[in-house]
Amino acid sequence: MKTTILTILLLAGLCCTAFAQQKYEYAHVQYLTNMGGKLDGIYVCITGKPAEKIEVTKPLKINAFTDDYTPLLEYIQTMTDKGWEIISTSKTRNDVYDTFYLKRKRD
């Protein structure tokens, strides 16, 4: 009997904890620089919204070996100013694109 009551209380506590967890929305931001032509730019995909492309008007290259990351970093800064938190970054092996993964609490 005591075991049954303790089990019920434990399960009720776990259910309440599960419902109390924060809900987040996630973003995937990709910076393509070596694709050429109209493919280069910043691509943003946010939970529940259609993906969008941000045109980059500044040159994407500083020289033959170095990309200009200013447009990407400025965009990421505007996202963090709006409550987004960077949770991970990655870069492809052949330097075609850089990716940022972000999250923020839902309103």
Secondary structure, 3 states (H helix, E strand, C coil): CHHHHHHHHHHHHHHHHHHHCCCEEEEEEEEECCCCHHHCEEEEEECCCCCEEECCCCCCECCCCCECCHHHHHHHHHHHHCCCEEEEEEECCCCCEEEEEEEEECC
